[in-house]
Amino acid sequence: MIDLDQNARAAGAAYCGAVLSLKLVHMSAAALSVGLFSLRGFWMLVESPLREARWTRVVPHVIDTVFLATGIWLAIRIGQYPFVQPWLTAKVLGLVGYIILGSIALKRGPTRAIRAAAFLAALAVFAYLVGVARARHPWSWGLWLA
């Protein structure tokens, strides 16, 4: 006789394991993304020629693609979607802001002062996004202080 409870537990454990593995890849990509962004931002501030190296223009896009793909996959797996769940809406809108500020910081800012301000603002937005992910609430870190 088949123990349905045991099968259900095994299926649940496999699902949780898959989600946790996916979350680990997502969080690792996030750490690599912000780490490389920080390095490229530092190189921008000191006007290092390293920021123009080919790998610094390719590798971040690969990591960010993994980061975005795993984020979408996680949302689907846990059944929570932007514009339905406020915390995911905050993450999507924050991500758009982070991308815009990052672009200004690394490429499109007309002066080094503007690029530096955009760089710091992008890092602040990233910190906000981490807080939203941890709290699953749009108030981000403010929820922990309340």
ZIRA-V730871 format. One record per backbone hydrogen bond with DSSP energy under -0.5 kcal/mol. CO is the residue of the C=O (numbers start at 1). NH is the residue of the N-H. E is the energy in kcal/mol with one decimal. If there is no record, write none. Layout:
BEGIN
CO:NH:E
CO:NH:E
END
This chain:
BEGIN
2:4:-1.0
3:7:-2.0
4:8:-2.7
5:9:-2.5
6:10:-2.5
7:11:-2.6
8:12:-2.6
9:13:-2.6
10:14:-2.3
11:15:-2.4
12:16:-2.7
13:17:-2.6
14:18:-2.3
15:19:-2.5
16:20:-2.7
17:21:-2.4
18:22:-2.4
19:23:-2.6
20:24:-2.2
21:25:-2.2
22:26:-2.5
23:27:-2.9
24:28:-2.3
25:29:-2.5
26:30:-2.2
27:31:-2.3
28:32:-2.6
29:33:-2.7
30:34:-2.6
31:35:-2.2
32:36:-2.7
33:37:-2.4
34:38:-2.5
35:39:-2.2
36:40:-2.9
37:41:-2.5
38:42:-2.5
39:43:-2.6
40:44:-2.0
41:45:-2.2
42:46:-2.1
43:48:-2.7
44:47:-0.8
48:51:-1.1
49:52:-1.7
50:53:-1.6
53:56:-0.6
53:57:-0.6
54:57:-1.4
54:58:-1.1
55:59:-2.3
58:61:-0.7
58:62:-1.6
59:63:-2.5
60:64:-2.7
61:65:-1.9
62:66:-2.1
63:67:-2.7
64:68:-2.7
65:69:-2.8
66:70:-2.6
67:71:-1.7
68:72:-2.4
69:73:-2.6
70:74:-2.7
71:75:-2.1
72:76:-2.1
73:77:-2.7
74:78:-2.7
75:79:-0.7
75:80:-1.9
76:79:-0.6
81:84:-1.5
81:85:-2.8
84:86:-0.6
85:83:-0.5
85:89:-2.1
86:90:-2.4
87:91:-1.7
88:92:-2.5
89:93:-2.6
90:94:-2.6
91:95:-2.6
92:96:-2.1
93:97:-2.1
94:98:-2.7
95:99:-2.6
96:100:-2.3
97:101:-2.8
98:102:-2.7
99:103:-2.2
100:104:-2.1
101:105:-2.7
102:106:-2.5
103:107:-2.2
103:108:-2.7
104:109:-2.0
111:115:-2.4
112:116:-2.6
113:117:-2.3
114:118:-2.5
115:119:-2.3
116:120:-2.3
117:121:-2.4
118:122:-2.6
119:123:-2.1
120:124:-2.0
121:125:-2.4
122:126:-2.4
123:127:-2.2
124:128:-2.1
125:129:-2.5
126:130:-2.2
127:131:-2.1
128:132:-2.4
129:133:-2.3
130:134:-2.4
131:135:-2.7
132:136:-2.3
132:137:-0.8
137:140:-1.9
139:142:-1.8
140:143:-1.2
140:144:-0.5
141:144:-0.8
141:145:-1.1
142:146:-1.4
END
